[in-house]
Amino acid sequence: MPSLIETRSLTAFYGDLQAVFGVDIRLDAGETIAVIGANGAGKSTLMRSIAGVIANRPEMILHRGEPIGALAAPDVVRRGIALVPEGRKLFPSLTVEENLQVGAYGRKVEGPWTLESIYGLFPILKERRRNPATALSGGQQQMVAIGRALMSNPEILLCDELSLGLAPVIIKDIYAAFSKIRATGAAIVIVEQDIAQALKVADRVYCMMEGRITLSGRPAELDRADIHAAYFGAETHELH
Amino acid sequence: MSFIDTLLQGVLLGGLYALFAAGLSLVFGIMRLVNLAHGDLIVLAAFLILLIVSTFGLDPFLAAVIAAPMMFGIGWLLQYHLLNRTLGKDILPPLLVTFGLSIVIQNGLLEGFTADSRRISAGALETASVNFGGISAGVMPLVTFASAVLVIVALNQLIYRTALGRAFRATSDDVVTASLMGIRPNAIFAIATGLAMMIVTVAALYLGTRANFDPTAGPARLIYAFEAVIIGGLGSLWGTLAGGIILGVAQTVGAAINPEWQILSGHIAFLLVLLFRPRGLFPRAVD
């Protein structure tokens, strides 16, 4: 059976610069994988390629074995692949509730996620549902961004740098929601700079550096020193 | 009494200007597109209504009902196949293309309808009036004003109460993120311009029944539309109505003092607003 998502020698550009050089990753049903790496490693470009924001050659990205690399974002969403973009990117003209509702614009399917169940997942959003989305704190905004992506009831949830700019205690709250999301059967890709957080939630981890996968495996099988080397390109003796 | 009468006529005229402006405001608000052919599209719609009236002998209101979906189609095709190609970081291409379009429409209308000025007859309604304790107002201006209010109420309902309206606002905020929601920005823009052309049809109906028009009447309508939008403040439809009213009142008051001052006083009111409130009276859009 083909994987849910598979990239094959994916190359992608960030503007004129090539940011991803021949990346192969795989995501199977019900799995959570993490892509870790430093700033500029190509993680976001990889996510944006899968989500259809960046156009690629069709066969570079397969969804259930079908080539989707050249599909535009609206068509990718309709296949059940939703992205929580880096920096949250909430719509400032919309209230919290409207931001959530617009998440279901392109794909309205029966599933576990409705306004009510999102409010169940993040109760604070219900209290603030009439507020402009950008009036919320960073952590609450991230909850809206996750909820908005869930509103399309995706099979695959791509999360780009959820913890960026958030306090550790808030990051913990946000990742606490992940067990509930996983329980619905969705497969999840998490992009993180926070290695510890990624190792905690992921079934498998890919480490990226300078647009290439430098290490992959299950968290238990990975050695801290190897991760450090794959992440920073550093020699192991620098590690303490 | 005559001052109140002048004021009332000005307010009612403002309704017509608000109708000129509402479509322009909608399109600018959603895709930051300044459509320099907007006035010519109003005139095009007026000729379309005239054509339907004269060909089928229909009542102009009924003709407008038939013309509106046709204008929606024209707007949709125009946006989807032409104007969408001009949108981007550079603001110059849409200006150039719509300026060219304006010339194309004017010349097309000249070819098709000659340079004669025309008028759409509304029959007995044209001269009908109602009396409010000594002040009379024409039925047509009243209907025009009521239509403007209705159009703005309906647009606000659409924009703030429906899924399509949410998609409009989301796309206006951020095209890339909107596409991640499954919104197809090009289709959203096409629908927006289609809607603007339906409002244009309403404006054309009242333009054509109120006064003469000819193929070159568009650019002057565009100026009034622009002024109403800018006076009201970008992005606010009620502001646009207020802008239309200020423009209308300024013109009728100017005309009451000296008929030669009608157009001039409207422009002076516009310049005064620009001078003291450069962002308009009720700005909503941040950029």
HADDOCK unambig.tbl for C-alpha pairs under 7 A between the chains (distance, minus, plus):
assign (segid A and resid 73 and name CA) (segid B and resid 179 and name CA) 5.61 0.50 0.50
assign (segid A and resid 73 and name CA) (segid B and resid 180 and name CA) 5.43 0.50 0.50
assign (segid A and resid 73 and name CA) (segid B and resid 182 and name CA) 6.75 0.50 0.50
assign (segid A and resid 74 and name CA) (segid B and resid 179 and name CA) 5.27 0.50 0.50
assign (segid A and resid 74 and name CA) (segid B and resid 180 and name CA) 5.97 0.50 0.50
assign (segid A and resid 74 and name CA) (segid B and resid 181 and name CA) 6.70 0.50 0.50
assign (segid A and resid 74 and name CA) (segid B and resid 182 and name CA) 3.78 0.50 0.50
assign (segid A and resid 74 and name CA) (segid B and resid 183 and name CA) 5.89 0.50 0.50
assign (segid A and resid 74 and name CA) (segid B and resid 184 and name CA) 6.18 0.50 0.50
assign (segid A and resid 75 and name CA) (segid B and resid 182 and name CA) 6.81 0.50 0.50
assign (segid A and resid 77 and name CA) (segid B and resid 180 and name CA) 6.58 0.50 0.50
assign (segid A and resid 77 and name CA) (segid B and resid 181 and name CA) 6.82 0.50 0.50
assign (segid A and resid 77 and name CA) (segid B and resid 182 and name CA) 5.61 0.50 0.50
assign (segid A and resid 78 and name CA) (segid B and resid 182 and name CA) 6.71 0.50 0.50
assign (segid A and resid 83 and name CA) (segid B and resid 180 and name CA) 6.93 0.50 0.50
assign (segid A and resid 89 and name CA) (segid B and resid 177 and name CA) 6.75 0.50 0.50
assign (segid A and resid 91 and name CA) (segid B and resid 170 and name CA) 5.76 0.50 0.50
assign (segid A and resid 91 and name CA) (segid B and resid 173 and name CA) 6.01 0.50 0.50
assign (segid A and resid 92 and name CA) (segid B and resid 173 and name CA) 6.89 0.50 0.50
assign (segid A and resid 93 and name CA) (segid B and resid 169 and name CA) 6.35 0.50 0.50
assign (segid A and resid 93 and name CA) (segid B and resid 173 and name CA) 6.85 0.50 0.50
assign (segid A and resid 98 and name CA) (segid B and resid 166 and name CA) 6.97 0.50 0.50
assign (segid A and resid 102 and name CA) (segid B and resid 166 and name CA) 6.55 0.50 0.50
assign (segid A and resid 102 and name CA) (segid B and resid 167 and name CA) 6.79 0.50 0.50
assign (segid A and resid 102 and name CA) (segid B and resid 181 and name CA) 6.62 0.50 0.50
assign (segid A and resid 103 and name CA) (segid B and resid 181 and name CA) 5.12 0.50 0.50
assign (segid A and resid 104 and name CA) (segid B and resid 181 and name CA) 6.85 0.50 0.50
assign (segid A and resid 105 and name CA) (segid B and resid 181 and name CA) 6.10 0.50 0.50
assign (segid A and resid 105 and name CA) (segid B and resid 182 and name CA) 6.06 0.50 0.50
assign (segid A and resid 105 and name CA) (segid B and resid 183 and name CA) 6.65 0.50 0.50
assign (segid A and resid 106 and name CA) (segid B and resid 181 and name CA) 5.97 0.50 0.50
assign (segid A and resid 106 and name CA) (segid B and resid 182 and name CA) 3.89 0.50 0.50
assign (segid A and resid 106 and name CA) (segid B and resid 183 and name CA) 5.96 0.50 0.50
assign (segid A and resid 107 and name CA) (segid B and resid 182 and name CA) 6.89 0.50 0.50
